[in-house]
Amino acid sequence: MAHRLSKITTRTGDRGDTGLGDGSRVSKSSARVHALGELDELNSAIGLVLAEDVPAEVSEALSDVQHDLLDLGGEISIPGHALVADTHVERLEATIEKWNAELPALKEFILPGGTRAAAAAHLTRTICRRAERSLVQLKAKEKVSDAALRYLNRLSDLLFIAGRRLNRAAGRTDVQWRHERKKR
């Protein structure tokens, strides 16, 4: 691994194709490469959340997620390979349950916002949903593990709760949707 990325500019993709982890080459417009790009964007967005001042437990959980997403990218880059398992999904579920139990019940929809960190978590949640849709599209054509889809589905839930938790940690409340607001 020490020399795996020693050369960044390879010019091998200059004609619109790219190499997968198994050595095969596919078009950069393929569903598999699209899904890989969505996962990369999702991981970068999590990095943006982590660049904010967030509580240690959020930082630890999201750092684990970043590693999981690289595993998931590896899984997608090698057709038929599986790296994300039910244990990854269960870890997210346990965190969701713990964090959600410490938040007040929602009586209304909330708007993305509050603190910068919470807004970044909500934006990351929407990117996660897009990555999930991308994997669903890939699965319609090629093999994708069920655990991978469950993982992204739970991750979007975790990011929603993280946004709420980040507002709470900063002494802010959720931004409530006011469906009966006065129309201008």
HELIX and SHEET records of a PDB file:
HELIX    1   1 ALA A   31  LEU A   50  1                                  20    
HELIX    2   2 ALA A   56  SER A   77  1                                  22    
HELIX    3   3 ASP A   86  ALA A  101  1                                  16    
HELIX    4   4 ARG A  116  LYS A  139  1                                  24    
HELIX    5   5 ASP A  146  ALA A  169  1                                  24    
SHEET    1   A 2 ASP A  17  GLY A  19  0                                        
SHEET    2   A 2 ARG A  25  SER A  27 -1                                        
SHEET    1   B 2 ILE A 110  LEU A 111  0                                        
SHEET    2   B 2 VAL A 175  GLN A 176 -1                                        
END                                                                             
